[in-house]
Amino acid sequence: MKGCELCAPKEVLFESDFAYVCEEANPLSKGHVIVVPKRHVADFFDMSGAEQGSVIALLNRAQKMIREQYKPDGYNIGVNVGAAAGQSRMHVHVHLIPRYVGDVPDPRGGIRCVLAKKK
């Protein structure tokens, strides 16, 4: 799609027939990458089975690379689907965010902390 930064990546770390891995442009931690299907598709659930499988395989490969290079203590994996969920780039991209002890005061709740606690 014309004008989509994820359709024409500048630097690819590695790829498969259906997806690629690159560094996140605005990383939250050392080693933060995104896994992106090559086909322009906005919704994770609209990807083909082959694309989803390729994304998962590349997540595993990226995790091994990050583990060897940065030795994080944990990971968050995240996908925003739709504007209401915070998706700002309408091309699927799966975040793999390495986490390090002490990077936040209290990491309990992980990605559940995206929404304020409801009573």
C-alpha positions in Angstrom: 0.0 0.0 0.0 1.4 3.4 -1.0 2.8 5.3 1.9 2.8 2.4 4.4 6.2 2.3 6.1 5.7 -1.4 7.0 5.2 -2.3 3.3 8.6 -1.0 2.4 10.9 -1.7 5.4 14.3 0.0 5.5 16.2 -2.7 7.3 15.1 -6.3 7.7 16.9 -8.5 10.2 15.6 -11.7 8.7 12.5 -12.9 6.8 10.5 -15.8 5.5 8.3 -16.0 2.4 5.4 -14.4 4.3 6.8 -12.1 6.9 9.9 -10.2 8.2 11.5 -9.0 11.4 12.9 -5.5 11.9 13.8 -3.3 14.8 11.0 -1.2 16.3 11.4 2.4 15.2 10.5 3.6 18.7 11.8 0.8 21.0 10.6 0.4 24.5 13.7 -1.6 25.5 17.0 -2.9 24.2 16.2 -5.5 21.5 12.5 -4.5 20.8 11.5 -5.8 17.4 8.4 -6.2 15.3 7.3 -9.1 13.2 5.4 -8.0 10.1 3.5 -9.9 7.3 4.8 -8.9 3.9 1.3 -8.5 2.5 -0.5 -5.3 3.5 -3.2 -6.5 5.9 -4.5 -4.4 8.8 -6.1 -7.0 11.1 -4.2 -9.9 12.7 -7.3 -12.1 12.2 -7.4 -11.4 8.5 -4.0 -12.9 7.9 -3.9 -16.2 6.2 -2.9 -19.3 8.1 0.5 -19.3 6.3 1.1 -15.7 7.3 0.1 -16.3 11.0 2.3 -19.4 11.1 5.2 -17.5 9.6 4.8 -14.7 12.1 4.9 -17.2 15.0 8.0 -18.9 13.5 9.8 -15.6 13.2 8.8 -14.6 16.8 10.6 -17.7 17.9 13.6 -17.0 15.8 13.7 -13.3 17.0 13.4 -14.4 20.7 16.5 -16.7 20.3 18.4 -13.8 18.7 17.4 -11.4 21.5 18.1 -13.9 24.2 21.7 -14.4 22.9 22.4 -10.7 22.3 20.7 -9.0 25.2 19.9 -11.7 27.8 16.6 -10.2 28.9 14.7 -11.5 32.0 11.4 -11.8 30.2 9.3 -10.7 27.2 6.0 -9.1 26.3 4.4 -10.0 23.0 1.7 -7.6 21.8 -0.6 -6.9 18.9 -3.0 -4.0 18.6 -6.0 -4.8 16.5 -8.1 -1.8 15.5 -8.0 1.9 16.5 -10.0 1.2 19.7 -7.1 -1.1 20.8 -4.5 1.5 20.0 -3.4 0.4 16.5 -1.9 3.4 14.8 -0.2 1.7 11.9 -2.9 -0.1 9.9 -0.5 -3.0 8.9 -0.3 -5.9 11.3 2.9 -5.9 13.4 3.6 -8.0 16.4 5.8 -6.5 19.1 8.4 -8.7 20.8 9.5 -6.5 23.8 12.4 -7.8 25.9 11.9 -7.1 29.6 14.6 -6.5 32.3 14.4 -6.8 36.0 13.9 -3.2 37.3 12.8 -1.7 34.0 9.5 -0.7 35.8 8.9 -0.5 39.6 6.3 -3.3 39.6 5.7 -5.3 36.4 2.8 -7.4 37.8 -0.1 -7.4 35.5 2.1 -7.1 32.3 0.0 -6.2 29.3 -3.2 -6.2 31.4 -2.1 -2.8 32.7 -2.9 -1.3 29.3 -6.4 -0.7 30.7 -6.9 1.1 34.0 -8.0 -1.2 36.7 -11.7 -1.4 36.8 -13.7 -1.8 40.0 
